[in-house]
């Protein structure tokens, strides 16, 4: 993806930030079990898409980082999956 494409796609994802070859976002929850439930839903999406983020759980917070390793950087796969996860989080169906 070109830098312009990356910036355009990133602008469509509130709260997501670019970090070198990754895009990342930190999601907050009311409790640790809610955070873990969200991670489980993210895992289902990742398995279905065969595109897996780096996941960090810090008590009530989950940080996701996406890149496309075989492409050596960001691709539409990263942004498409981030958008699906953003919808999941917004719908509160994560728990």
C-alpha positions as a printed NumPy array, in Angstrom:
array([[  0.   ,   0.   ,   0.   ],
       [  1.142,   3.521,  -0.669],
       [  1.567,   5.985,   2.184],
       [ -1.47 ,   7.905,   0.919],
       [ -3.607,   4.747,   0.93 ],
       [ -2.451,   3.91 ,   4.447],
       [ -3.304,   7.384,   5.722],
       [ -6.707,   7.3  ,   4.011],
       [ -7.614,   3.895,   5.463],
       [ -6.319,   4.882,   8.902],
       [ -8.547,   7.968,   8.876],
       [-11.554,   5.618,   8.583],
       [-10.638,   3.842,  11.84 ],
       [-11.188,   6.026,  14.921],
       [ -8.559,   5.564,  17.596],
       [ -6.244,   3.434,  15.469],
       [ -2.67 ,   4.646,  15.124],
       [  0.218,   3.821,  12.87 ],
       [  3.285,   2.388,  14.545],
       [  5.992,   1.659,  11.952],
       [  4.756,  -1.367,   9.964],
       [  1.749,  -1.852,  12.274],
       [ -1.603,  -0.291,  13.006],
       [ -2.661,  -0.502,  16.639],
       [ -5.469,   0.317,  19.012],
       [ -6.067,  -0.071,  22.741],
       [ -9.604,  -1.087,  23.728],
       [-10.993,  -0.564,  27.24 ],
       [-13.482,  -2.736,  29.136],
       [-15.304,  -2.675,  32.467],
       [-13.597,  -5.833,  33.711],
       [-10.916,  -8.419,  32.986],
       [-13.5  , -11.084,  31.98 ],
       [-14.995,  -8.657,  29.435],
       [-11.536,  -8.016,  27.982],
       [-10.872, -11.755,  27.675],
       [-14.281, -12.324,  26.057],
       [-13.415,  -9.668,  23.475],
       [-10.102, -11.383,  22.755],
       [-11.952, -14.655,  22.199],
       [-14.22 , -12.958,  19.652],
       [-11.188, -11.382,  17.968],
       [ -9.618, -14.854,  17.786],
       [-12.715, -16.17 ,  15.982],
       [-12.494, -13.368,  13.43 ],
       [ -8.752, -13.887,  12.99 ],
       [ -9.163, -17.63 ,  12.446],
       [-11.946, -17.121,   9.912],
       [ -9.863, -14.575,   8.01 ],
       [ -6.579, -16.437,   8.558],
       [ -5.025, -13.12 ,   9.561],
       [ -3.846, -12.895,  13.156],
       [ -3.036,  -9.755,  15.157],
       [ -0.575,  -9.381,  17.976],
       [ -2.711,  -9.27 ,  21.123],
       [ -1.825,  -7.901,  24.536],
       [ -4.155,  -8.079,  27.549],
       [ -3.445,  -5.661,  30.39 ],
       [ -6.167,  -6.157,  32.999],
       [ -9.153,  -4.252,  31.512],
       [ -7.366,  -3.243,  28.31 ],
       [ -6.675,  -5.098,  25.082],
       [ -4.168,  -3.823,  22.539],
       [ -4.292,  -5.159,  18.99 ],
       [ -1.529,  -4.68 ,  16.439],
       [ -1.838,  -5.648,  12.783],
       [  0.667,  -6.084,   9.991],
       [  0.903,  -8.474,   7.069],
       [  4.123, -10.362,   7.646],
       [  4.37 , -11.997,   4.211],
       [  3.96 ,  -8.587,   2.541],
       [  6.495,  -6.894,   4.811],
       [  4.072,  -4.25 ,   6.027],
       [  0.522,  -3.008,   5.923],
       [ -2.047,  -4.269,   3.423],
       [ -5.794,  -3.982,   2.988],
       [ -6.106,  -7.202,   5.047],
       [ -4.985,  -5.293,   8.139],
       [ -7.447,  -2.469,   7.647],
       [-10.35 ,  -4.735,   6.682],
       [ -9.928,  -6.848,   9.803],
       [ -9.447,  -3.794,  12.013],
       [-12.708,  -2.411,  10.626],
       [-14.543,  -5.649,  11.443],
       [-13.134,  -5.644,  14.974],
       [-14.077,  -1.994,  15.369],
       [-17.673,  -2.931,  14.497],
       [-17.556,  -5.772,  17.019],
       [-16.357,  -3.43 ,  19.763],
       [-18.918,  -0.768,  18.873],
       [-21.772,  -3.277,  18.95 ],
       [-20.898,  -4.423,  22.49 ],
       [-21.445,  -8.   ,  21.315],
       [-17.916,  -8.774,  22.422],
       [-19.049, -10.015,  25.811]])
